Structure formats: structure tokens, C-alpha cells
């Protein structure tokens, strides 16, 4: 579905564009995702709208069949990538789960700012982005996904989220179209 409009108080929420995640092999080049997310962030800031930069600093407890590879993470693994152009006024959220809502103050911070809609960008489409989109939808936010500002480690999972999941949670459109809606 094409994005129809942005609410007067819409926040950009950028998921896991950090050194350790962007270094992984992805279906679309991570540098393109960073560039598009940075363009969205710059435009949101110019309009005085909230920019939320999310990073993951750990993992949820519990047994899974797939374990994280690589053992010990480098000290800078969770640092946001410089190309994102983070600014002091950006809201920072560190998470331990896939999604940015569970166990964080994201919902509280968005509500304090009067946010009614979020635009999502980041990595990975079928993990952090999708989990955050689902929770945002359940919390009553209008959800929009910047389709060319998300990617995944697996092309099939990326495509499935874009074509099957996101249209049920909100609207989708390109970075260029969303920038045009911002005006």
C-alpha cells in the first residue's frame, strides 16, 4: 500500500543501524540502508519531528535452535554507524529483544511527545523492524515502513515481511515518497 499521509507528529524509528549489524551480509547493501535512513532522519529533524535511534545491546533469554555466531562481540558492536548522522537531540533506545518496545521506554517517550505515527527503517526487516512494527500496531500507532530503507540477512524473509506482513500492519512506501509527504 502506498503511504497516504503522515500525521502531524510522526516519529522516525531507525532499527539497529549499528556497527555489528551493518557488518553482516545483507540482501540489500547496508550502506544504502544507512544513506536512506540518514536522509529520512535529516528531513524529520528539519521538520522538528522526533528521530529515534535504536540499537541492540544483548539478547533475550531463553533457548533457541539458532545461536548467534561469532562468540564474543567487539567493544564497538552496538555503536551506531557514523553515516547515520546521529545528533544530540535524537532519542536513543537500547534494547535486549528483537523489537524496540518490549522492555524499553519507547512507548512512553513517544506518547510524551504526542506521536501518533511511526516511520520505520533499519535492519533486519523480518526481525527488529517487523517486531517493532507489530508492537507499534498493537500499541495503536499508525505504522509506515520505508521499503527501500530496510533490509535483511535473508532475501526471502525480507520479501515476505514487505509483501505479506507489513501491509497488514500499516502502509509502505519508498524513502523518496516519504520525503515528499514530509514536504
Secondary structure, DSSP 8 states (H G I E B T S, - for coil): -------SSEEEEEE--BHHHHTS--SS-HHHHHHHHHHHHHHHHHTT--EEEEEE-S---S--SS--SSSS--TTTTSB-GGG---TTSEEEEESSSSSSTTSSHHHHHHHTT--EEEEEEE-IIIIIHHHHHHHHHTT-EEEEEEEEEE-SSHHHHHHIIIIIHHHHSEEE-HHHHHHHH-
